[in-house]
């Protein structure tokens, strides 16, 4: 096995990632993996490190962190690919949610994940590409959320010590109280169009987000489709509270305020401010047009 580049985000998982580094090093050595481990130092550093590693000839780039780290590494790999260099992506979950890693099939424990780095099989998965006016295109591997999801993402940054469902569930409950009047948005998906007060618009590649929420429970990361979950915002907070356990079980799909769909391309526009995230990272707080599309079989992963 050729040397592996490990890109570790030390602040992922509210510091759990930094504490896990010695064990990760030992587990990889126990599996006979030759590797170089580097730590990120600032936002988007993982993308830079991933691109650089591919250009230097590394064939397996491992993201050790959460969904934000994974997203950055994916973006770095895509930039390298545009320059004619390809690499496989691996995963070690040390982050707050690590949802894409779960959707790929990576074990949640460090030992199991390191064994997959050493002995896992490779497969192709889809990724999404998004664009906004005045910004360069970016990629998302798991989910793009507009509306309520964006509020949850902003609120989650205020909690410094929790991770996983222990973080996201109380943040989701708090965000119900913070959610104001839903902006009226137009969602165009392939040849369909829907205009409504939009409490939540989830554009999904992988089924799980936030550690335990299944906005599109039938979504698959290799089927060539984006799954959509669109919640009408013309409702009351009591209804929103009632939906939370349904989102956790994936049983919300037939609820009266929910519209489910699948598409290759999606465009969201609104004259009001849109709050959005991609893979748990804040995308915008005053967006007015967001476009995205699925790119089938674009990323090779080891799992």
C-alpha positions in Angstrom: 0.0 0.0 0.0 1.4 3.4 -1.0 1.7 6.2 1.6 -1.5 7.8 2.6 -2.2 11.5 3.4 -4.2 12.1 6.5 -5.8 15.5 6.9 -6.9 16.0 10.5 -9.0 19.0 11.6 -8.0 19.4 15.3 -11.0 21.5 16.2 -13.5 19.0 14.7 -15.9 17.4 17.2 -15.4 20.2 19.6 -11.8 19.2 20.1 -12.4 15.4 20.0 -10.4 15.2 16.8 -7.3 16.7 18.4 -7.5 14.3 21.4 -7.9 11.4 19.0 -4.8 12.0 17.0 -2.4 9.7 19.1 -4.9 6.8 18.9 -5.4 7.3 15.1 -1.6 7.2 14.6 -1.3 4.0 16.6 -4.3 2.3 14.9 -2.9 3.1 11.5 0.5 1.8 12.4 -1.1 -1.4 13.8 -2.7 -1.9 10.4 0.6 -1.4 8.6 -0.4 1.9 6.9 2.4 4.2 5.9 1.1 7.7 6.2 1.8 11.4 6.7 -0.6 13.2 9.0 -1.1 17.0 8.8 -3.4 19.3 10.8 -5.5 22.1 9.4 -5.0 25.6 10.7 -7.8 27.6 9.2 -11.0 27.5 7.2 -10.6 25.9 3.8 -7.1 24.7 4.7 -8.2 21.1 4.3 -9.2 21.9 0.7 -5.7 23.3 0.0 -4.0 20.4 1.7 -6.0 17.9 -0.3 -5.3 19.5 -3.6 -1.6 19.8 -2.8 -1.5 16.1 -1.7 -3.0 14.9 -5.0 -0.7 17.0 -7.0 2.2 15.6 -5.1 1.2 12.1 -6.1 -0.8 10.8 -3.1 -3.5 8.4 -4.2 -5.5 8.1 -1.0 -6.5 11.2 0.9 -8.2 10.7 4.3 -10.4 13.3 6.0 -10.1 13.0 9.8 -12.8 15.3 11.1 -16.5 15.9 10.6 -18.8 17.0 7.7 -17.0 20.4 7.3 -13.6 18.7 7.0 -15.0 16.1 4.6 -16.6 18.9 2.5 -13.3 20.8 2.2 -11.4 17.7 1.2 -14.0 16.9 -1.5 -13.6 20.4 -2.9 -9.8 20.0 -2.9 -10.0 16.7 -4.7 -12.3 18.3 -7.3 -9.9 21.2 -7.9 -7.1 18.7 -8.4 -9.3 16.7 -10.8 -9.8 19.8 -12.9 -6.1 19.9 -13.3 -5.9 16.3 -14.4 -5.1 14.5 -11.1 -7.3 12.0 -9.4 -7.3 10.4 -5.9 -9.4 8.2 -3.7 -11.0 9.6 -0.5 -10.9 7.9 2.8 -12.6 8.8 6.2 -11.9 8.8 9.9 -15.0 10.2 11.8 -13.9 12.5 14.6 -16.4 15.3 14.0 -19.7 16.6 15.4 -22.0 14.8 12.9 -19.8 12.9 10.4 -23.0 12.2 8.4 -21.5 11.7 4.9 -19.1 9.2 6.4 -22.1 7.3 7.9 -23.9 7.4 4.6 -20.9 6.0 2.8 -20.8 3.2 5.3 -17.8 4.1 7.5 -17.9 2.6 11.0 -18.4 5.3 13.7 -15.5 4.0 15.8 -11.8 4.9 15.2 -10.6 1.4 15.0 -13.2 0.3 12.5 -12.6 3.4 10.4 -8.8 2.9 10.4 -9.3 -0.7 9.3 -11.3 0.6 6.3 -8.5 3.0 5.4 -6.1 0.0 5.4 -8.3 -2.7 3.9 -11.5 -1.1 2.6 -13.0 -1.4 -0.9 -13.5 1.4 -3.4 -16.7 2.7 -4.9 -17.9 5.6 -6.9 -20.5 8.0 -5.3 -22.3 11.1 -6.5 -21.6 14.7 -5.4 -23.5 17.9 -5.8 -22.3 21.2 -7.3 -23.7 24.5 -6.2 -23.3 28.1 -7.4 -24.5 31.5 -6.3 -24.1 34.9 -8.2 -20.7 36.3 -7.8 -19.2 33.2 -6.2 -17.2 30.3 -7.7 -18.9 26.9 -7.8 -18.5 24.7 -4.8 -19.2 21.0 -4.2 -21.3 19.4 -1.5 -21.2 15.7 -0.7 -24.2 15.2 1.6 -26.8 17.9 1.9 -27.6 21.5 1.0 -30.2 23.0 3.4 -32.1 26.3 3.0 -34.2 27.9 5.7 -34.6 26.1 9.1 -31.4 24.1 8.5 -29.4 27.3 8.1 -30.7 28.6 11.4 -29.7 25.3 13.1 -26.2 25.6 11.5 -25.8 29.1 12.9 -27.0 28.1 16.4 -24.8 25.0 16.5 -21.7 27.2 16.5 -22.6 28.6 19.9 -22.3 25.2 21.6 -18.7 24.5 22.3 -18.6 21.1 24.0 -21.4 18.9 22.6 -21.3 16.8 19.5 -23.5 14.4 17.6 -27.2 14.1 18.5 -26.5 15.6 21.9 -25.7 18.8 20.1 -28.1 18.9 17.2 -31.3 17.9 19.0 -31.3 20.8 21.5 -30.2 23.2 18.8 -33.1 22.0 16.6 -35.6 22.5 19.4 -34.2 26.0 20.1 -34.3 26.9 16.5 -38.0 26.3 16.3 -38.5 29.3 18.6 -36.0 31.4 16.6 -37.6 30.7 13.2 -39.5 33.7 12.1 -41.8 34.1 9.1 -40.7 31.7 6.4 -39.5 33.5 3.2 -41.5 32.9 0.0 -39.2 31.0 -2.4 -39.5 29.5 -5.8 -38.0 26.0 -6.2 -37.5 24.9 -9.8 -36.5 21.2 -10.0 -36.1 19.8 -13.5 -39.4 20.6 -15.2 -41.3 21.3 -12.0 -41.8 24.6 -10.1 -43.1 25.2 -6.6 -43.6 28.7 -5.0 -44.5 28.8 -1.3 -43.5 30.1 2.1 -40.5 27.8 2.6 -39.7 26.8 6.2 -37.2 24.2 5.0 -35.7 23.1 1.6 -33.4 20.1 1.9 -31.5 19.1 -1.2 -30.1 15.7 -0.4 -27.4 13.3 -1.7 -27.0 11.3 1.5 -30.0 10.3 3.7 -28.7 11.4 7.1 -27.8 14.8 8.5 -27.3 16.3 11.9 -26.4 13.0 13.4 -29.9 11.6 13.4 -32.2 13.4 11.0 -33.4 11.7 7.7 -34.8 14.5 5.6 -35.0 12.2 2.5 -34.8 8.7 3.9 -34.8 7.1 0.4 -31.8 9.1 -0.8 -28.8 7.1 -2.0 -25.4 8.5 -2.7 -24.9 6.6 -5.9 -28.3 6.8 -7.7 -27.6 9.9 -9.8 -30.4 11.9 -8.2 -30.9 14.8 -5.8 -33.7 14.1 -3.3 -35.8 17.1 -2.2 -37.7 17.7 1.0 -39.7 20.9 0.9 -41.7 22.1 4.0 -44.4 24.7 3.6 -43.8 27.5 6.1 -47.5 28.5 6.3 -47.8 26.5 9.6 -47.5 27.0 13.4 -44.7 26.1 15.8 -46.7 23.3 17.3 -46.7 21.5 13.9 -42.9 22.1 13.6 -42.3 20.5 17.0 -44.4 17.5 16.0 -42.3 17.1 12.8 -39.0 16.8 14.7 -39.4 13.1 15.8 -40.8 12.3 12.3 -37.6 13.8 10.7 -35.6 11.5 13.1 -37.4 8.4 11.9 -37.9 9.5 8.2 -41.7 9.2 8.6 -42.5 12.8 7.7 -42.6 12.2 3.9 -46.5 12.0 3.8 -47.1 14.9 6.1 -49.5 17.6 4.8 -46.9 20.4 4.7 -44.1 18.2 3.1 -43.4 17.8 -0.6 -40.9 15.2 -1.6 -39.3 15.0 -5.1 -36.2 14.0 -7.1 -34.3 16.0 -9.6 -31.0 16.4 -11.5 -31.0 20.2 -11.2 -32.5 22.6 -8.6 -32.7 26.4 -8.5 -34.0 28.3 -5.5 -34.9 32.0 -5.8 -36.4 34.5 -3.4 -36.7 38.2 -3.0 -36.3 37.7 0.7 -33.1 36.7 2.4 -32.3 33.0 2.3 -30.2 31.3 5.1 -28.4 28.2 3.8 -25.8 25.7 4.7 -23.9 23.0 2.8 -22.6 19.9 4.6 -23.1 21.7 7.9 -21.1 24.8 6.9 -22.9 28.2 6.6 -23.3 29.1 3.0 -25.2 32.4 3.2 -27.5 34.5 5.4 -28.7 36.8 2.7 -28.9 34.7 -0.4 -31.4 35.2 -3.2 -30.5 32.6 -5.8 -28.9 29.2 -5.3 -28.4 26.7 -8.1 -27.2 23.1 -7.7 -27.0 19.9 -9.7 -26.0 16.3 -9.2 -22.8 15.0 -10.7 -23.1 11.2 -10.9 -20.2 8.8 -10.1 -17.8 11.7 -9.5 -16.0 10.8 -6.3 -14.2 7.5 -5.6 -14.2 6.6 -1.9 -12.7 3.8 0.2 -15.2 2.3 2.6 
